[in-house]
Amino acid sequence: MVIFLYGSDTYRSRQKLNEIIEHYKKIHKSGLSFKYFNNESLNFQDFENEIQSTSMFDEKKLIILENATKNKNFKDKFLASLKKFVALNDIILFYETGEVSKNDSLFKFLKKSGQSQEFQPLEGQKLKNWAKKEVKDHKISINPEALDQLINYTGNNLWQLNNELRKLANFKKQEKIELGDIELLVKPEIETDIFKTIEAVALKNKKKALLLIYNHLKKGDSPLYLLSMINFQFRNLLMIKDLTEKHYPYSSILKISKLHPFVLKKSWYLVNKFTLPELKKIYQKIFQVDLAIKTGKINPEIALDLVISDF
C-alpha cells in the first residue's frame, strides 16, 4: 500500500502523519517494523533492505519516506523497481513538506497509484472553522471579535495559531478570551523575530541567537514551531543562494522562489554571509535534529539548543 501526503500546510499534514503513526503503533506494539527515512538519510539500498527483511513478529511494516521527490538517486531507482513495491501488504508512506513539481515523475506516480491527500493553506471560512475547532479542542472559549483578530495576527500559519491558542489557554485558564488578551499576548511579528535569530547566526553571534530562542520559549512558543520557522528560513536562504550561484538575476529569483518581495530583500542581505556548502550543512543539521525529535530520541527544547550551538 502506498500513501502520499503533501502540500504547503505542514501543520495539518504533520497532524495526519502523526495520526497514521499513532494508529499503526497501537496495532503493532513492538515498534520494530516502523522505519522513518528523510531526504538526507534516504538511501535506496537501505530502503530496499528494510522492505525485504522479515519481521520476527510477522507485522505489517510502516516505512515513511520524507521528501523523497528531492532525492534523484532514490527516486530513479524506486521508479525503476515499482513492481516490487506496489503490491506489498506493507505501508510505504511518502511525506513531502516542500513544493513538488506537478511534472515530477514520482509525483505523477504517487498521485495516480497511491492514496494521496494534499494539504493546501486554509483561507476564509475554512480557516475560521479550523480555528473554532482548535478552540474547542483546547477547552477554552473566545470572543468572536478576539478570534478574528487572532486570525488577522497569525494568518494561515497554523503552527503559530495553535501555539498562540495554547498560550492563551494557559493564561486565561477557564475565562473567556477577549480582544484585549489577543492584543496583549499575541505578537504578529514572530517571523520577524525568527529572522533576527537567523541574522544572529549569520553574524556568528550564537549567544544572541540562543538568547532570542530562549525568549520565545519563555513566552510559551512551541519549540517545534520555532524549529519549523528556522527550517523555513534556511530553506529560503539555500534556494536563493543556489539560484545566485547559477547567476539568475534578482527579478528571476523573485519569480522562481515565489517569495514576498520584502522577504526576498531581507534574505538577499543574509545570503551573502553564507557559502553554499555552509547552508547545505546547516539545512542537513536541521533535518537530522527534526528526525531525532520525531523518533523520540531528543527533547525538542534541547534539540533547538543543539541546532543553534552547532551553527
N, C-alpha and C positions, 0 to 999 in steps of 0.2 A: 504494500500500500504506500502511495506517495501523497504527502500533504504539502501544500505550498502556502506560506503566509508571507505577505509583502505589503509595502505601502509606506508612505512618509509619516503616518501616525504611529510612531513606535510605541507609544504608551498602550494603546489598545491591542496592537499586535503582540506586544510583550505579555499583556494580560492573557491573551488567547494561548500563547506559547506556554506560559506557566500553568494554565488550566489543563492543557494536554499532558504536561509533565506530571502534575499532581495526580491526575486521574490514572495515569499509567503506573505511578508508584504505589497507589492504593491497591491496584490489582497485582502488580509484580513487586512484592515487598523486598526481595533480595537486593534490588538496585544494580545487580551485576550485568544486566543486559541493556543498560542505558548508557549511551555514549554521546558526548557533545563535542563537535568539531567547529571551530570558527575558521574564517578565511586564512588566518595566519598559521593555524595548526593543521589545515586541511591537506592531507596527502592521500592521493587516490589509493595507493597500496595499503595504507593503514585502514582506510575505509573498507576496502575490499576484504582485508583480513578480518575485520570486525564483523562484516556481514556473513562471511563464510564460516566463522568459528561456531562451534556447537555449544549451546548454553547447557551448563550442568543441571539447571533446573527446568530445562525444556520450556523456556519462556519466550514469548514473542519479544523481539528486540525493538528498542526505540533509538534510532540514530538521528541526531539533529545536526544539520549542516548549515552553518550560518554564513551568509554572503558567499555562497558557492559560485554565483554568477561572476564574481570578481576574480576568481581563480581559474585562469585559462587552462592551465595544465590539467587540473582536476576535471573541469568542465568537458574538455575534449575527450578524455578517457572515459568519463561517465557516459557521455552520449554514444561513444563507440561500443559500449557494453550494455546497452539498455535492456536487452532481453534477459540478462542475468538478474536484474533487479525489479522490474515492474511486476512480475508475477509472484514475488515473495510475499509470505504472510507477515513478515516483519514490517515495521513502520519506518519509512525514511521521510523525515520532515525537513524541508528546505525553508529556511527563515532568512528573509532579506530585510535589512534595515535602511538601506540607501536607495537611490534611484536605480531602476533597472530598465535598460533599453527594451522597448517592445519588440525590437528586431533581434534581440539576443536569442541564440539557438536554444539554450537551456530554458529560458523564459517561455518560449513558444511551446516547448515540450511539456513543461510543468502546467501551463495554462490549459493545454489540451488533454493531458493524461492524468493529472493529479486532482485532488480535492483542494482547489485554490480559494483563498479569501484575501481580498485587497482591503487595506485599511487607509482610506483617504482622510485628510483632516476634516473634522466636523465643522459645519458652518450653520449660522442662523438658528432655527428652531431645533435642529438636531443637536447642536452644541448645547443649547439651553436645556433640552430634555436630558442629555447625558449628565450635565451639571446637577440637575434636580435629583437624578438617581444617586449620584455620589453623595449629595447632601443627606439623602435618606440612609444610605449605607453607613455614613459617619454618625448616624443617630443624632443629628442636630437640626435645628430649624433656622431659616434665614428669611429676612425681609426680601420680597421680590425686587425692590429697588437696589438692595445690597447685592443680590445675586447678579443683577445686570451690571453693576459696577465692577464686581469681581471678574466677570467675563470680559469687560472692557479692558481691565488691567492685564489679564493673562492671555487674552485672545484664545486661539485654539491649541495652545500649548498645554496639553492635558497633564503632563508631568508637573508643571507649575501649579495648575489649577487644583489638582489633587493635593499637592503639597500645602497649598495655602488653606484649603479646607481643613486639613488635619491640624494645621497650626491654629486656625480659628476655633476649632472644636476644643482643643486643649485650653485655649484662653477663655472661652465663654462658658465652658462646662455645659450645663443644661439650659443656659439662657439663649434667647433668640439673637442671632447675629444681625446687627443693624448696619446701616450705611456708614456711620461713624467708625465702626470697627474695621471695615474694609479700608477706609482712608487712613486709619491709624496704623494698621498692621501689614497691609499688603502693599508692596512696592513694585510698581510696574517696570522698574529699570533693572531687574535681576540679570538680564542678558548683558547689559552694560557692565554690571559688576563682575560677571564672569569674564568678560573681555578684559577687564582690568587685571584679573588673575593671570590670564594668558599673557598679557603685556608684561607683567612682573616676571613670568617665566622666561619670556623672550629676552628680557634685560638681565637675566641670570640672578634675579633677586628672589631666591627661594624663600627667604624669611618673610618677605612681604606677601608672596603668593600663599604661603601656609597660613599667615595671619588672616588674609581675606577669606580663605576657605573656612577657617575656624569661626570667623564671624558669622558666616552663613549657617554653619552647623549650630552655633549658639542661638541663632534666631529660630531654629527649628526646621531649616531647609533639609530636605531629604538628601542623604549622601548619594543615592542612586540617581537622583535628578541632577545633582551637581556634576556627577561623572558623565552623565549623558550630555550636559551642556558643554563640558570640556571636550568631549569626544566630537561633538558637532562643530565646535570652533576649529579644532585641529584638522578635522576633515576638510573644512573650507580652506584652511591655510595650505594644506597639502595639495588640494585641487588647483588653487591659484598658482602655487609655486611650480607645479608641473606644467601648467599652461604657459607661464612666463618663461620657463626653461626651453619651451618649444617655440618661443618668440611670437606668441599670439599677442596682438595689440590689446590695449585696455578695453576698447569697445567690444571686441570679440569675446574676451573673457567675461564681460558683463552679461553678454547674451548666452554664452555656453553654460556658465555657472548658475544662472537664474537667481543670483543673489540680489538683494536690495542694494541700490547704488550706495547707500550710506554704509552698509555692512562691507561691501567690497572696498570702499575707500579706506575704512579703518583697517581692514585685513591687508590691504596693499602695503600699508606702512609697516606692519609686523612681518610680513613675508620676507622682506629683505634682511631681517635679523636672524633668519634660519637658513641653513643649507637644506637641499632636498633630502640628503641622507639623514640629517637630524630630524626632520619632520616625519620621515618614514619610521625611524626608530621610536619616536615618541608615540606615534599612532599605533605601532605594534605593541608598545608597552601598555597603552590603554586597553587594547584588545585582550591582552594577557590578564590584566587585572579584572576586567569585566568578566572574563571566563571564570576566574578564580572565585568571584562573588557568586556567579550563577551556580557553580558546583559546590558551594558551601565551604570552600577552602580558606576563605578570608572574610573578616568583618568589613562591611562597606566603608566605615569611617577610617579604619586602618588602611584600607586599600587606597583611599583618597590621599592619605599622607604619603604612601609609597609612590604613587603616581607623581606627585609634586616633588618629592625628595629625589627621585631618580632622574628628573629632567636635567 
